[in-house]
Amino acid sequence: MQTPTFLILAALAKQPRHGYGIVQTVAELSDGEVKLRPGTLYGALDRLVEQGLIELDHEEAVEGRLRRYYRLTTNGTTALATEIERLQRHADAAREQLRGRPGIVPGFSRLAVPAGGPA
């Protein structure tokens, strides 16, 4: 699963959202690393609807503009949970590979920065 798809599904996990709400939530979930452009977002939403992972929840007019709210389907929830488990397995395997290497902070599995800065 591509990162933007994963984050869109995650953004819809708690509640239905409209396009701009999805963009904001994806930015928050990714600490600003993923910024969805409208063309990318709406193309992805159309694809996810076609795949049965999300569906239209409702529409409302706000200041003369139509907002479409999307929600996860049961299949979307399953796909998101499956991807979370897959990513966790990969992270656990990578963490295991780092275990015991010099420069790893015990208990945190993060690289320690040597005195004087990164090498």
Buried (B, 14 or more C-beta within 10 A) or exposed (E): BEEBBBBBBBBBBEEBBBBEBBBEBBBEBBEEEBEBEEEBBBEBBEEBBEEEBBBEBEEEEEEEEEBBBBBBBEEBBEBBEEBBEEEEEEEEEEEEEEEEEEEBEEEEBEEEEEEEEEE
